[in-house]
């Protein structure tokens, strides 16, 4: 299904069991359906890694490799990879996007749907 990145794209994306959605943490989740051979997934990886770091404890980031977990992929019906879903803590789909998404746009989506502010800018960053 689609094209993506070199192994490993995201740690744990190709484990034997698919991730549980919604996550057991009780947090809302940003889910990305990926494929190990997609260039676009490679480009999106740093954006999702930034979200994982910046929203730690407020938002769970989950990667599902569509090649290794076709059953979980079929449940959510992504048309291509990468596809990002924003899920409530209860597992309700709040938002969906296909393809690359820049970090500021994704932060705005998180703010609009979950009322979670993006982290403050680092004043020491030029």
Phi, psi and omega in degrees: 000105175072188181237150179208242198228176179281149180287138349271132177290305180224135180303130176084359183293331184246038177288170184290324180255138178291153177297152178274129177238130356290159182297151179293346181294341183081005178267156170297164185226142167255117184251134174236124173272127185232173169219142184294348185252003186268126176295324180294322176298321178298319180289329181280336185307313180296329178295312181291327177294323177294318178297317180302317181286312187290329185251021181305131180086353179241335186210129178271134175252125185235130176251132177236116178282114185294336179283326182267341182229063183297329179295313178293323178298315180297328179300325187258352173056046174291140180276335180204171176241144358281148170234131178251138175237141171251122182246142172292170178299336179273353178097009178281132178288124181257334187197151179217142178216143178245134177096195181288144174223128178290152182305313181300323178293319179293321176298321178295319178298315180298317179297314182295318187269332185240355181057039175250122182285146172293156180296152177295148178295144179285118182295342180271355178276124182292000000 
